[in-house]
Amino acid sequence: MNQDTFPSNRNNYRIFRNNNFRQNNYRQNIRSQSVNRRYDNGGYGFNSRPSIQPQRSRSRQRNQNGPRVLRLNDYMPPELRDDSPNFNPVSAAITAPNTRPVTPIDALPQRQNFATDITQPFGVSDQSEALVPRRQERNGRQHQGENTTSSYRRRQRRVRQRQYREMIDNTNRFNVLLDEVGPDDTEEQQSDPNANNSRMNVKSSKKQKLRLYLEHNRIMSYLQKNCSTSINSRGNQAYVLAATPIYDEWVRNNYELQVWQAYLKMGMEQKHWSKEIIQRTKRRDDVTCTRFVQKKINQLLAKIAQANATISDLQIQLNIYWNQLTNPIVPPATTTTNTTISTITATPVITTESTVGRRDPVDRIEKLILKYIHQCTQHVKKLSENKIKMAKMQMEEFKALQDFEQIATPLQWNIHLTLKPKMKLWPTTNKNLQVALKRVEYDLPPNFIAKTDFNFKIDESVIGQEEAQELYNQMRQVTKDYRVKAMTVYIQALTREQELVLNEIKQIIEGFPKENDQDRIDSQPSIAAFKSYHELRRTGQSRSTSGRCPGSDTFAGRGFLTPAIINQANIYLTDEEEKLLKLGPKFIFNEPAIAARRRTIELATLKRKIEQKFHEKKVCPGRPVNQFIAELDLLLQKLHATPIPLHRRCLNNSKDNHFILEIPSQSIVPTQSVKIISKRKKNYSRLVKRLRHKFRLNNVILQKTDKSKVFHLGKLEDYQKKSQEYMEKTQAYRCLGTNDPLPDLIQRTNKYLLDLRLAKWITQKQYELLCIKPNEVELAHLYYLPKAHKLGTPLRPFISGLRHPTIKISKFLDDLLRPLFNEMAKQTTIDSGFELIKKLEKWSEHKLNDKTLLCTIDVTDLYTMIPQIEGILSLKKMLDSLKLQQIAGLKTETIIRLSRFVMKNNYFYYDGKYYHQIRGEAMGSPLTLTIANCYMFFFERKIVNQVNNSGGLYLRYIDDIFLAINWPERHLKKQIENWNQIDENIKLKAHIGYSTNFLDLLMENNKGQLITQVYHKPSYEPYYLPFNSIHPMHMKKNIAFVLFLRAIRYCSSFHLFINEREAFRIGLLLNKYPNELIQKQFDLVLQKFRINDLISIQNYNQIRMRINSSKENREKLPIDYEEVLFVHFTYCFNMRTFPIRFHNLWKKYFSNSPINDIQPILGTRNTNNLQQHLIHTKNKLYFDLMNKS
């Protein structure tokens, strides 16, 4: 063929070629089908075959019609199952009259007891025989119509399936469950004729919603847990599985019937029809609406009656089954022609009730089923109740509108028409916001955000594996940052829409005219009617949008928006292990066993305190104390033993829980076991042990990061290398080898204190307070926190010496000296970013201009670079400047001596060796902070005077310095170089510009205008205490309260405040905080400062000024220990209601006793969190890992 015959257009040429190819293939398929039909019909010399419709392969039919649905018929013996429309008994009899047919591949395993049907006291239904002539006739018609189209054949197939479903037999399905063993076991088994019965209803089953609680394994699991006597008979179990779906539809239809009956009653009595009815009928007249509702009620009544009839039929079949089982009837032996299946019967063996199982009453089974269905359909009941409530609220709203319309003036009615579109828009904006917040809570962002993924492949043959992994981690971090910011902007936009619409509605309602225009008559009735109508409408719209999203516990797991873990060790973690680590160091899982073990000691402590209060009143405690402790013990035992209720959760994918249930029986062979799903709580303890073992095997160190407070996984070799570099750099530690200095240090400490006591430099009470016992102390240990936000992940050293021999002396001196220093340096030191804002805003009112520089200075390694002698001298200099001779009865010379002893005796253990700190002070010791502050105070005197004389602002927080000054940048840099020459031990590193950050505050000089907001470090992770952690509720509420208060105080503009508010709202939602709790804490902040207006762009500055100018009483109130009794108990999940019960018991036993004026204050003790479970920095646990290498 020439190319000229083809179309000139290239696209048309492709279409023409594809169509030509399809036509040729279609002709070849038609020829092959016709040849196959000739072979089947016996043409071309081949032997003729019976005229049987060719059947498709099982796999092909399964792929087209969907997965095979299990039915009760599958549990029956093959010879007694219902006939399938695709099964031809004639063909089976001709092809294998005396042989055993081959079992289908997808058939379920059958019981050996039913190998023959001689044990059955009844015959098989003969309806399958009646279907044979019709099938033969239909097969003949199909072979004659070879030239019909595929659409015609599909229509015919649907007609046949519908006719089969209409004429399906009503044989007793329980007869097949008779379990009597016959003497002969040689009868042939039929293939399952009803194996594909469920495939005919695929299209109808797809329309039905899958209800997980109707799965067989869930039903049987519930019955086994809640039934006093297990239902172990096959007949009862078959009845339960068959009747439960019918009962479910019956219950649901009854709920819906009550709704429509309420609609009808409301329409007939109140002359008001529900909005749902009006939307369907498009009319409000009584005749049309009554007919519509009555028709709906009749349909539901018909469905209920049909369900009742079906259940009654099942009960009759079950009774017949038991009657036949206890009184079997021997049917006569029958022989059939070659077109029927031969059936051989014999005298059955009569079995007792113990053989076949227990016969349970039908009414008891019915109660169990209804109890299960009612428990699983509580949401349906609640939905029906909400529909009736919504209809009543709509009726009240409609009547309020009618009342307002009658008394409203034209101006007032126009205002109503202006407000009407806003009220219609508000539920839409509110719903969009709620859906978006739920998306954040479940970590399921919209597709336009989730589909963005920055990722490309790296050639690992060129780039090393570790470097490639680092690049992949950076890609994931870029994607995560984009998604978090995009979701924040998305939530912010929806929040502003909702707030603006709400503010407009509020302004219109508040601006409603107070008087009539014409007669100047008081319009209070119209105002009341107007506000009543719109309040009802808003309440109804809020109710309609609330409750549509499931609870926070519906979805488990945490996704890409959640705080991540930093896995620099590149160790493999399973999904469960990764989810556990993402919960963070603060997470506490429920451990009621630990609370139960501590109960005895806690009750004994409480009893001793109560008896002490009685003795102080000079009264014998008596019997009430013992009774109170005994009843409290019973209450705690009950709370500790009560399991946590498992809420029903919707699973995302039902295919993961698709199990096959075998009906249990005493005679089932061991290979056919029952597989039942049971919801188990997460075993956190096992996960923790698995992680600790994995880290030990792979030489991995787990620590929380220095700033973001998330878990960091690092290699042991990296920690050892960086630790060695740090020690060589500072030259502050001297290695002692393996000689333990602890015994000698204990002896020297006690001897030094004894010498001071003998010299009368300290009192006997002070000596007893400071002396130590050998069994109460241990040597300090060194550990590092990784600075993941800095390049190379440097380490910050900490020396933990909570039980160090000198810790008592250090804490004693710090309590004496720190208040003195705070009073002396209050003009140049700050404790928080809020103090910085107040001082900076006050300074900027008169001295800030467009050339003002903002500078932050960091002191390098302050704690380790301060010489010990100079640090002690700075303390003496402070005491001399304050002209103090003694403090709390202790001479200043004694304070200096004790401080010097603490500074000179810092020993710790690290990496299998003992070290002595010869320079600086250990980070973590209480006295260290006071000594460092004193040293810096006298170092900065010259700098402070120079800055103040130039009209600048100087502030310091420990080793961080902030400057705001009107110097040229070159001059400021030169001065910093001069300041570095003041003390060789202090090295300053400065950052100069018009924008800088200090602590958690970000400041900017924007052309002479000060802009402040909350500062988040580059390593910031939206991690807060998880809401599902076992902590008291007041701790979780305080987090949202403090974050909202900080956002108002720090953010200088309304736009910055909105950005910060939505950012930490997303962080709280990701940590599973309910949005209702977050919003309530927002309102409590405004209520605390007596602010009734909503925050808007117009009033934000006034609200912020009012909050910042308010004085907070941060002084600790004195505690009268004679009138207060502190009580502590270990907190677990069920202890949420314990405080109320405890105070009720206290009033019951001690309200009229001599200690009725004592106020008990209940506190909680927490169990170990994940950081304490997984991170072990002490000698035997942490350093054994170090010594392994």
DOTOR-138104 format. One record per residue (C-alpha): residue in three letters; y, x, z. Coordinates in steps of 0.5 Angstrom, whole numbers, plus 500, padded with zeros to 3 digits. Each point is the difference from the previous one (the first is absolute). Layout:
! residues N
ALAYXZ...
! end
This chain:
! residues 1189
MET500500500ASN507503498GLN505501505ASP505495497THR496494502PHE502502507PRO507497503SER505506499ASN502499508ARG496504504ASN500495506ASN498495495TYR494504498ARG497501507ILE500493501PHE497499493ARG495505502ASN498497507ASN499493497ASN496503495PHE496503505ARG499494504GLN498496495ASN494505497ASN498500507TYR500493501ARG495499494GLN496505502ASN499497507ILE499493496ARG494503496SER497503506GLN500494504SER497496494VAL494505499ASN499500507ARG499492500ARG495501494TYR496505504ASP500495506ASN498494496GLY494504497GLY503502493TYR498505496GLY493501502PHE501500507ASN496496506SER504494501ARG503499507PRO502494504SER507497499ILE503503506GLN508501501PRO501508500GLN503502507ARG505505501SER498506504ARG502499508SER504506500ARG505497494GLN500493503ARG502503507ASN505504497GLN503494496ASN499495506GLY502504506PRO496503506ARG494495502VAL502496506LEU494499505ARG498493502LEU495497505ASN495499494ASP499508500TYR497500506MET495495498PRO493502497PRO500500492GLU495495499LEU504495504ARG507502498ASP505495496ASP499500492SER505504496PRO503497494ASN498506496PHE492500503ASN495497495PRO494499504VAL496499493SER501507498ALA498502506ALA494497500ILE498502493THR502507501ALA496501506PRO496494502ASN496504505THR504507501ARG505501505PRO507501497VAL504506501THR505499506PRO507501497ILE504506502ASP506497503ALA495495504LEU500500508PRO494503504GLN496494501ARG495499506GLN493501500ASN499494504PHE502496493ALA495504495THR497493499ASP502493501ILE493498504THR504500506GLN505495498PRO498493502PHE504497494GLY501500493VAL505503496SER505495497ASP499498493GLN507499497SER499507497GLU494497495ALA505494498LEU505506498VAL494503495PRO501495494ARG508500500ARG500507500GLN495501495GLU504495496ARG506504501ASN497506498GLY498497494ARG507498498GLN503507502HIS495503495GLN502495494GLY507501501GLU500508499ASN507499496THR504497506THR506504503SER500504506SER506495503TYR495494498ARG494504504ARG505501506ARG502492500GLN492498500ARG498505505ARG506497505VAL497493498ARG493502502GLN502504506ARG504493503GLN494496498TYR496504504ARG504500506GLU501493500MET492499499ILE498505506ASP495498504ASN501498507THR493503503ASN500502507ARG502507501PHE497501507ASN493499497VAL499507497LEU501503507LEU494497503ASP496506503GLU493499500VAL495506498GLY494497495PRO493503499ASP501502493ASP505505498THR499500492GLU504495497GLU505502495GLN507501501GLN506497495SER506503498ASP506498504PRO502494495ASN507499504ALA502507500ASN506499496ASN501494502SER507502504ARG502503493MET501493497ASN506499505VAL503507499LYS507496497SER500495506SER499505505LYS505505498LYS505494501GLN498500507LYS503504506LEU495505503ARG500499507LEU497506504TYR498496506LEU495496496GLU496506498HIS493499503ASN500507504ARG506498503ILE497493502MET494503503SER503505504TYR505495503LEU494495502GLN496506503LYS506502504ASN502493502CYS493496501SER496501506THR494499496SER499504494ILE499495494ASN494504497SER496494496ARG501501493GLY502492499ASN505500505GLN503506497ALA500497493TYR503494503VAL506504503LEU501504493ALA500494496ALA504496505THR506504502PRO504500493ILE499493500TYR503499507ASP505505498GLU503495495TRP499494504VAL504504506ARG506502494ASN500493497ASN501497507TYR506504502GLU503498493LEU498493501GLN504500506VAL506503497TRP500495495GLN499494505ALA506503503TYR504500494LEU498493499LYS502498507MET506503499GLY502497494MET498493502GLU503500507GLN506504499LYS501499493HIS500507498TRP496504495SER498507501LYS503505495GLU493502498ILE499493498ILE507499496GLN499507496ARG493497498THR502493498LYS508502498ARG502493503ARG502497507ASP498493500ASP495498505VAL495496495THR499507495CYS499504507THR496496503ARG495499494PHE500508500VAL498501507GLN495495500LYS497502494LYS500507503ILE497497507ASN494497496GLN498506496LEU500504507LEU496494503ALA495500494LYS499508501ILE499499508ALA495494498GLN496505495ALA500506505ASN497495505ALA495497496THR498507498ILE499503507SER496493502ASP496502494LEU499507502GLN498497507ILE495496497GLN497505496LEU500505507ASN496494504ILE495499494TYR499508500TRP498500507ASN496494500GLN496502494LEU500507504THR497497506ASN496494496PRO498503494ILE497496494VAL495503495PRO502498493PRO494499495ALA498505495THR503499494THR499503493THR504500494THR500501493ASN502506496THR507498500THR500500508ILE500505505SER493499504THR501499508ILE494501505THR500498507ALA496501506THR499497507PRO506504503VAL500503507ILE503496505THR505505504THR503499507GLU508500501SER499507503THR498502493VAL505497496GLY506501505ARG504496504ARG502493498ASP508499502PRO503493500VAL504498495ASP506498504ARG500507504ILE500504493GLU506495498LYS504502506LEU499507499ILE502500492LEU506495502LYS502505505TYR500506496ILE504496494HIS505498505GLN501507502CYS501503493THR504495498GLN506500505HIS505502495VAL498494496LYS502496506LYS506503501LEU502500493SER499492500GLU504500507ASN506503497LYS500496494ILE500494504LYS506503504MET503502494ALA500493497LYS503497507MET506506500GLN501498493MET501492502GLU504502505GLU504505496PHE501494495LYS502495505ALA505505502LEU503501493GLN501492500ASP503500506PHE505505498GLU501497493GLN502493504ILE506503504ALA502506496THR507501497PRO500502492LEU502507503GLN495501504TRP495497495ASN503505495ILE498506505HIS493497501LEU499501492THR503507501LEU495502505LYS494496497PRO499506495LYS500505505MET495497504LYS496499494LEU501508499TRP498502507PRO493498501THR499504493THR503506503ASN497500506LYS493499497ASN501506496LEU503504506GLN493498504VAL496502494ALA503507499LEU500501508LYS492499500ARG499504494VAL503506504GLU496498506TYR494500496ASP502506496LEU499496493PRO507502496PRO501496494ASN498502493PHE506502498ILE500505506ALA493502500LYS499501493THR504506501ASP496507501PHE503507498ASN493504499PHE498504494LYS494505500ILE501507501ASP496506497GLU496503506SER497505495VAL507503500ILE503498507GLY496501506GLN496494504GLU504501506GLU507500496ALA498494496GLN498496506GLU507502503LEU503497493TYR496494501ASN502499507GLN507500497MET499495495ARG497495505GLN506501504VAL505499495THR496494498LYS500497507ASP508502501TYR502496494ARG495494502VAL503500507LYS507500498ALA499495494MET497495505THR506502505VAL505498495TYR496494498ILE499497507GLN508501501ALA501496494LEU496494502THR503501507ARG507500498GLU499494495GLN497496506GLU505502505LEU506498495VAL497493498LEU499499508ASN507502501GLU503496495ILE496494503LYS503501507GLN507501497ILE500493497ILE497497506GLU505503504GLY505498496PHE499493499PRO506496501LYS501497507GLU504494498ASN500495495ASP506501495GLN503493499ASP500497507ARG499506505ILE495497503ASP495504504SER494502496GLN495502505PRO495495498SER500503493ILE500507502ALA494499505ALA496497494PHE502505495LYS498506505SER494496502TYR498499493HIS500507498GLU497503506LEU494495498ARG500503493ARG500507502THR495499505GLY495497495GLN502505495SER498506505ARG494496502SER498499493THR501508499SER497502506GLY492501501ARG499501493CYS498507501PRO494502504GLY500504506SER501508501ASP493501502THR498497493PHE500506496ALA497507503GLY502507498ARG506503499GLY502502493PHE505505496LEU507498504THR497501507PRO501507503ALA496505497ILE496506503ILE501507498ASN494503498GLN501507499ALA493502501ASN498496494ILE494497504TYR496494498LEU501494504THR497493499ASP504494499GLU498498508GLU502507502GLU507500496LYS502493502LEU499502508LEU504506499LYS505496497LEU501496506GLY503506503PRO500504506LYS503494505PHE495495498ILE495498505PHE494496499ASN497495505GLU495503505PRO499494505ALA494505503ILE505505502ALA504495504ALA494497503ARG498507503ARG507501502ARG500493504THR497502506ILE505506502GLU506496498LEU498494504ALA498505506THR507503499LEU504493500LYS496498506ARG502506504LYS507499498ILE500492502GLU497502507GLN506506501LYS505494499PHE497496505HIS499506505GLU508501499LYS501493502LYS495502506VAL495494498CYS493501498PRO498498493GLY495495502ARG495496495PRO506498495VAL500508497ASN492500499GLN500493497PHE506502495ILE497506498ALA493497499GLU503494496LEU504506496ASP494503499LEU496494497LEU506499495LEU500507498GLN493500498LYS501494496LEU505503496HIS497506499ALA493497498THR504495495PRO499502493ILE505500495PRO500493496LEU499502493HIS504496495ARG498498493ARG502505495CYS501498492LEU496506496ASN504502494ASN493501496SER494495502LYS496504495ASP499506506ASN497495504HIS495496496PHE493501503ILE494496499LEU497496506GLU493498501ILE498494504PRO497503507SER493498502GLN495503505SER495500494ILE505504495VAL497507498PRO504506503THR503502493GLN504493500SER505501505VAL506496502LYS507504498ILE506497504ILE507502500SER503501507LYS507502501ARG500507505LYS506503503LYS502507498ASN497505504TYR506505501SER496504505ARG495502494LEU505501495VAL503505505LYS494504502ARG499500492LEU507503499ARG499505506HIS494503497LYS502500493PHE506504502ARG496505504LEU495501494ASN506501495ASN505505505VAL505494499ILE506500506LEU503493500GLN507499503LYS505495500THR506503496ASP507502504LYS505495497SER496494496LYS495499506VAL494499495PHE493504499HIS500507497LEU494503498GLY500508499LYS495505500LEU498505506GLU502506496ASP507498498TYR501498507GLN498507503LYS504504494LYS506496502SER499501507GLN500507500GLU506501495TYR504496506MET498504505GLU501507496LYS507497499THR502498507GLN497506504ALA500495505TYR493500502ARG495506503CYS493499499LEU496501506GLY493500497THR494496503ASN502501508ASP502493503PRO506501504LEU500493503PRO497502507ASP505505501LEU505496498ILE498494505GLN500505505ARG507503499THR503493499ASN497498507LYS502507503TYR507500497LEU501493503LEU497502507ASP505506500LEU506495499ARG498495505LEU499506505ALA507502499LYS502493501TRP503500493ILE496493498THR498495505GLN493498502LYS501494496GLN502504494TYR494505501GLU495494500LEU503497494LEU500506496CYS494504502ILE493499495LYS493499501PRO495504496ASN496494498GLU507496497VAL502505495GLU499503494LEU503505495ALA505498495HIS498500492LEU503501494TYR500496494TYR504498494LEU503494496PRO501501493LYS507499497ALA498496494HIS507499497LYS501507499LEU498505495GLY493504501THR499495506PRO502505506LEU498499507ARG504498506PRO496503507PHE499496506ILE497502507SER497495503GLY500501508LEU500493503ARG495503505HIS503507500PRO500504507THR508500500ILE501493497LYS502497507ILE505505501SER503499493LYS500493500PHE503500507LEU506505498ASP501496494ASP501494504LEU506503504LEU503504494ARG500495494PRO505495503LEU505506502PHE500502493ASN501493497GLU506499504MET503507498ALA499500493LYS501492498GLN506502496THR496504495THR493498500ILE497493498ASP493497501SER500495494GLY503499493PHE503494503GLU504504504LEU502504494ILE503494497LYS504498505LYS503507501LEU501501493GLU503493498LYS505501506TRP502507497SER500498493GLU505495501HIS506505500LYS497506498LEU496499494ASN502501493ASP497501493LYS500508501THR496499507LEU493504500LEU494498503CYS496506503THR493500503ILE497507503ASP493501502VAL498505506THR494504497ASP494500505LEU505499506TYR494499506THR497507498MET506504498ILE503499507PRO499506505GLN497498506ILE505504505GLU506497496GLY497493500ILE500501508LEU507503500SER502494496LEU498495506LYS503504505LYS507500496MET499493500LEU499499507ASP506505502SER505496495LEU498494504LYS501503506LEU494498503GLN496503506GLN494496501ILE497494496ALA496495504GLY500505506LEU497505496LYS504506499THR503503493GLU496507501THR494496501ILE501496494ILE501507496ARG494503503LEU495494499SER503500492ARG499507499PHE492499503VAL499494495MET503504494LYS496507501ASN493496501ASN499496494TYR493501498PHE496497495TYR493500496TYR500500492ASP494502495GLY496502505LYS505505503TYR505500506TYR507501499HIS506501504GLN507498498ILE505506501ARG506497497GLY503493500GLU497494503ALA494496498MET502493496GLY497495504SER502502507PRO505496504LEU505505502THR500503493LEU505495497THR505501506ILE500508499ALA501499493ASN506495501CYS503505505TYR499506495MET503496494PHE506497505PHE503507501PHE499503493GLU504494497ARG506501505LYS504504495ILE498496494VAL502493503ASN506503502GLN502502493VAL498493497ASN503496505ASN507504499SER499499492GLY499492502GLY493500498LEU494497503TYR494504503LEU494497503ARG493502501TYR493498501ILE496505503ASP499505494ASP504496495ILE507500499PHE505496497LEU507501497ALA506496497ILE506504499ASN506501495TRP498507498PRO499503493GLU493501498ARG501507499HIS503501507LEU495496504LYS494504497LYS504507502GLN501497507ILE492498500GLU499508498ASN504502506TRP497495505ASN493503498GLN503507503ILE501497507ASP493500502GLU494504497ASN495495502ILE503494497LYS500499493LEU504495496LYS498496494ALA505496497HIS501494495ILE507498498GLY502495495TYR503493500SER494497502THR495502505ASN494497504PHE500501508LEU494497504ASP498493497LEU508499497LEU502502493MET508501500GLU504500493ASN508501499ASN501496494LYS507502499GLY503499507GLN495494502LEU494501504ILE494497498THR494501505GLN493497499VAL493501503TYR497507497HIS492500498LYS497507499PRO497502494SER493500503TYR502493503GLU494495500PRO501493502TYR495500506TYR501496506LEU495498506PRO495496496PHE501493502ASN492499500SER500506505ILE498498507HIS507500504PRO504495504MET504496495HIS506502503MET500507498LYS499497493LYS506495500ASN504506503ILE499504494ALA503495495PHE506498505VAL502508500LEU499501493PHE505494498LEU505502506ARG500507497ALA501498493ILE506496502ARG503506504TYR499505495CYS502497494SER507500498SER500494495PHE496494498HIS497502494LEU497506504PHE498496506ILE496495495ASN496506497GLU498503506ARG498493503GLU495499494ALA498507500PHE497500507ARG498492499ILE495503495GLY498505505LEU498495505LEU497495495LEU496506498ASN498501507LYS497493500TYR506497504PRO501493499ASN507498496GLU501495505LEU500505506ILE505504496GLN505495499LYS499497507GLN502507503PHE506501495ASP503493503LEU499503507VAL504506498LEU506495499GLN498496506LYS501506504PHE507501498ARG502492500ILE501500492ASN498493497ASP502502493LEU496502495ILE501507497SER504500494ILE505505496GLN506497503ASN498500507TYR496506500ASN505505503GLN502496505ILE493499503ARG499507499MET506502504ARG498495505ILE493503501ASN502507500SER506499505SER495496505LYS499504506GLU492501502ASN498501507ARG495506499GLU500502507LYS493499503LEU500494506PRO498503506ILE493497502ASP499498507TYR492502501GLU500496506GLU501493497VAL496502493LEU493501499PHE498503493VAL493498498HIS497504494PHE493497496THR497503493TYR503496494CYS495497495PHE500494495ASN499495505MET505502505ARG505496497THR500494504PHE498504506PRO508501503ILE501493501ARG493499503PHE501506505HIS507497502ASN496493501LEU495503505TRP505504503LYS504493502LYS494497502TYR498505505PHE506503503SER506495499ASN500498507SER497507503PRO505505503ILE500504493ASN503494497ASP507504498ILE496506497GLN501499492PRO494503496ILE501504494LEU495500495GLY499506496THR495502494ARG495506499ASN498502493THR494503498ASN500506495ASN503499494LEU498503493GLN504507502GLN496501506HIS494498497LEU500505494ILE505505502HIS498505506THR504505502LYS497502506ASN496506501LYS493498500LEU501495494TYR505503496PHE499507500ASP493500499LEU502498493MET504506500ASN495505502LYS495497495SER502504495
! end
